[in-house]
Amino acid sequence: SSGINAEYGGKILNERGYSSTTSREKDIVRDIKEKLSYVALDFDAEMDRTASKSYELPGGEVITIGSEMFRCPETLFQPELVGLEPGGIAEKTLQSIKKTPPEYRYNDKFYNNILIFGGSSKFKGLQERLQKEITLLAPSGRNVKIVAPADTKYSVWIGGSILSSLTTFEEMWITREEYAESGPSIVQEKCFS
């Protein structure tokens, strides 16, 4: 999603007349995204506002950034803005929960322990917007809580490192031969039984 956001960020800056084709210009787009972008709690209401911020380019020129600040991360919630199939992260999160065994799905274990990680999780407002969207889509009465660890950029790598160092993790490894022999069912058998 970070690549899509950066690409879309460049495209919408082009609409304002700012080029983003060279490697240096793409780095500038990434920097703008990281420093100024945020997730709007209400995208349509935010589009009606006229907020803007200034950004100084390496050569000293100052450009104005307006709706681009929140239009770029909106693709996380409305991927159709960039030509992808509908269904943003709130819908995809609920689809994942619905695929879990009923004993987990029908209590609040998953709904109040939704973790977000990675570069895009650093957008200001993401946690609040995701909480709002999932609460609206979830079955009524569900206690929804979104958790974003402090250092989300490397959390996935840290978690993978910890998991792979556990002595019990080796028992869950699936060899190519095992997968070829049993197919996808081997995952359920070795990891969840």
N, C-alpha and C positions, 0 to 999 in steps of 0.2 A: 504493500500500500504506500510505502514511503516513496517509491519510484513513481507511482501513478500520481501521487500528490505533487511531487516536484515537477513532473512533466506538465500536469494541468496548471500548476502555478506559473510555469513559463508561458503557457498558452494564454492564460488570462492577463498576464503582464503584457504580452504582445498586443492584446486588444487596446491597451492604454498607450501603446507606441514604444514600449521598452523591448528591445531585442533580447532573446535568450537562446541563441543558437550555438555560440562557441562554448568551450569547456569553462572558460573564465566566467562567462555570463551565466552558465548553469550553476556554477558555484555561488554566484551572487543570488540567484533565485533560491537556492538551498538556504543561504544565510538569511534572506528575507523571511523565508518560511519558518526557520527556527527561531528568529527573533521577534517577528511580528504576528505570525498566524495564531489564530485561536478558533475554537469551536463555538459557534453561536448556540445559545440555549434554544432560541427560536429563530430559525433561519429566515423565514419570511419577514418577521418583524425587523430583524437586523438589516435586511435588504432595503427596508424603507428608511433606515437611518442614513446619515451622511458622514459618518465618522471616517477620519483618515489620519495617517501618520506619515512622517517624513522619514526617508532612508537615504543616508549619504553613500553614494557609490565610491569605489576606490579612487577615482580621479577627482573627487570633491563635488561632483554634481549631486544635487539633492532631488530626489524624485518623491512623488506622493503616492502612497499606497492606500487604497480605499477598501472596497468590498472584497478585493483579492485576499485580504487578511483572513477572512472566514469562508470565502467561496472554495478555496483550495482544500481545507480539511473537511468540507461538507461532503466530499466524495466518499468519505468513510460511511456516511449515512445514506447518501443518494448516489450510488455508483453509476447510475444511468446518466449522470451529468457528464461522464467521460466515455459513454458508449458501452458500459458494462451492463450485465443483466441486473435488474432491480433486486433489492434485498441488501440492505446495509448491515453494519456490524450488530445492531440490535436484533434484527431478524435472524441473522446467522447464529447469534448466541442462543436465542430461544430454540432454533432448530436443533442445535447441538444438545441442549438440555432435554428436548423431547425425544432424542434418540437414546437416552440413558434408561436403565432398568426402572420400572415403576416405583420400586421402593425408594429410589433416590429422587425421582422426578416429582413425586407428590408430597415432598416436604420442602422445607426452606434451605436445605443444605447447599444446593447449587445456586439458588437465587440470591442468597446473602453472602456468597463467597465467589463472586465473579471477579477474576483477576485480569488486569490489562497490562501488557508488556510491550516492549519494543519502542522504536523511535517515534512512531505516531502517537503513542500513549502520552507523550510529553506535551501535546497541544493543550494549552490552557482551556479549560471548560469541557474537555472530553469526558472526564469522569462524571460531571453533573449532567451533561446531555445524555450520555449512555444510561445513567440512572433513570432519568425522565422517560426516555424512549422504552426501555425494558419494562418499567413499571406500567406504562400504558398498554403494552402488548402482552404482559404476563397475565396468567389467571388472577382474578381478583383475590385480594387477601395475602398475596405473596409478599414477603419482606425482601425487597431487592437492595443489595448493597454492592457497590462497585469498589474494588480495592486496587489502588495503583501504588506499588512499592516505590520507595524513594528513588532508587537507581534503576528505573525500568529499562534503560538502554541495554544493559548487559545482564539483566536478571535471567533471561532465558539461557544464556551461556553458563551463568553461574549455577543455575538449577540443573542443567544437563551435566555439568562437571561433578556436582555433588551426587547426582543419581548414578552416574557411571562409576563412581568410586565406592559405592555400597557393595558389600560382599554378596548380598541377596540379588543384586541387579543381574549378575552373570546368569542366574537361573532363568531369567526372563529373555535372554538372548534367543533370537530365532535365526537359525542358519538358513542359508539358501536352500540346502537339501531338505530341511524340515518344511519350509514353505512350499517347495515344489511338490513334496509328498502329500501335504495336508491342505494346502491352499490357505485362504484368509482365516479359516476357523482356528488355525494354530495360534493366532494372536489371542483370541478369547481363552483358549486352553492354557497357554503358558503364562499369560499376564493377569488374568482375572479369575483363576480358579484356585 
